[in-house]
Amino acid sequence: MNTKLLTRLSVFVVAGALLAGCQTQQGTNTAVGTGAGAATGAAIGAIFGGGKGAAIGAAAGAATGGIVGYNWQSIKNKISGDSKGTGTQVTEQQDGSLKVNIPNSISFDTNSYAIKPSFDPVLNSVTQTMQQHPELIANVIGHTDNTGQPAYNQTLSQNRAQSVASYISTHGVPAQRLSSQGMGQNQPIADNSTEAGRAQNRRVEIYLRATAQPGQQVQ
């Protein structure tokens, strides 16, 4: 095993230990580890891309952190109202995040990662929400069905997630509050053997998380 690989694996192990240590605090309903999330993300980034990958990974890891007990009701109502008729689902998650699940029918054409005009109302609503609430961060995750080659699907899902994050960033949300990742065909939510199931699996998910309560200073 070469020195570079040993170094990368060591970083991953250390970051994993940091995350495990932080998770013991979750039962207190206080912070759920943006720091440990960033450390783990940096380790993953280091494994796949050296220094640049570490920076990207840290952003993705930080977006998995946040606080529990945040009141999402008004934000949930706004995004649900703005996206009415699009098939978008807005649901609170057990980890304290707000999940915005956007179907592929309004977001991207087949084999494309160019954002369709029908996607704009949802993205504009998320963007406005993040502008009004500086304590929020977002992680964008792209998914595909299992049609085609896994490697192609992985790249397509990543490009779609990045397109969404770039749209939000170019419309006024600082890039450091955003991260994106592609899951390809690896996390289906329906049966890929049917067209209806494949349609459900082709989706983009935006996870909003709070790093502070409303009105508190963001660290």
Secondary structure, DSSP 8 states (H G I E B T S, - for coil): --HHHHHHHHHHHHHHHHHHHHHTTGGGTSB--HHHHHHHHHHHHHHHHHHHHHHHHHHHHHTT--BSS---HHHHHHHHHHTTTTT-EEEE-TTS-EEEEEEHHHH--TT--S--GGGHHHHHHHHHHHHH-TTEEEEEEEE--SSS-HHHHHHHHHHHHHHHHHHHHHTT--GGGEEEEE-TTSS-SS-TTSHHHHHHHSEEEEEEEESS-TTS---
